[in-house]
Amino acid sequence: MRCKTGPGEGGGCDLIVASSFARIFYRNAINVGIIPIECNTAAIEDGDQLEIDIEGGYIKTIKKNIKLSLRPIPAFMQNIIMAGGLVNFLKNNSKELL
């Protein structure tokens, strides 16, 4: 799962980076297609540009070149995110799930 945006660009994908999430917030974010990224955020400052590689399991700060490990997102949750949320996932996969 990759998000590609350039400097100053918005879009690509929606995500939130935090040191932790309440379980219900984490699942609700996934269900609406938002990627919840958990990592040690102490080295990240407001306005920092980040390179995020979910498959590689890291976030890198561009300016300081600091690489941070992130908590893996389970594959089935990645599938929900990639579908644009739980409703779309169920629409696209209802035959396989029944």
N, C-alpha and C positions, 0 to 999 in steps of 0.2 A: 504494500500500500504506500503510495507516494503522493506527495503534494508538491506541485511545482509552481512557484510564483517568483517573480523577480523583485528587485528593490523597488519599494514604493507601490507595488501591485497589491491589490486585494484579491480575494477570491481564491480559486484553486480548490480549497477545501476549508471547512470550518473546524477549528480545534481550540482547545483550552489546555494550557500548560500550568500545572500546579504541583505542589509537593504531595498532596493527597486529595482525595475526594470522598465524600460520604457515599456509601454503596448505592443508595437510591439515586443520587445525582449522577454518579458514574453510569449506571444503567439507563437512566432517562436520557442522558447525553447521547449514548450509543443509539437508543431507540429513535431519536430524531436526526441521526446522521452526523452528530458532532463527535470529533475524536478527542477523548479525554487522555491527555498525556501526563503521566505521573513520573516525576524525577526530582532530584535535589535541586531546588530552584535558587539556592543561595548565591550562585555565581551569575545568575541572570538578572539584568537590570531592565527597568522600563525602557522601551525603545530599542532594545538589542535586536539585531537580526539573527535569526536562528536557522540552522540547517537541521531538518528533522528527518531521520531515516528510521521509520518504524520497523521495517524488516531487518535492518542492521542493528536495531536496539539502542540507538543513541540520538542525542541532540548535541549540536555543536554551536557554540557562540561564534559568530563570524569575526567580530572585532578582536576578541580576546583569544580566539582559537582554543576554547576549553571544550572538551568532549565529556558529556554527561550520559551515564547509563539511564535508560528509561525502563519502567515496568512494562513487560510485554503485554500486548492485547491479545487475548485468545483468538484463534483463527475464526471461530464461529461468530464472534463479535465483530471482527474485521469484515466478514461477509455482510453483516447487517449494515455497517457503516458504508461499505462500498455500494450497497443497493440504495443508499440515500435514506436509510432508516428502516425501522421494523415493518411499517405498513408496506412499503415497497418490496422489502425482502419477502414478506408473506405472499404478496400478489405474484411475484416472480417465481416463487418456489412452492406454491401451495400443492401442486400435484406430487412433488417429491416428498413432501412432509406428511401426506395422508396415507 
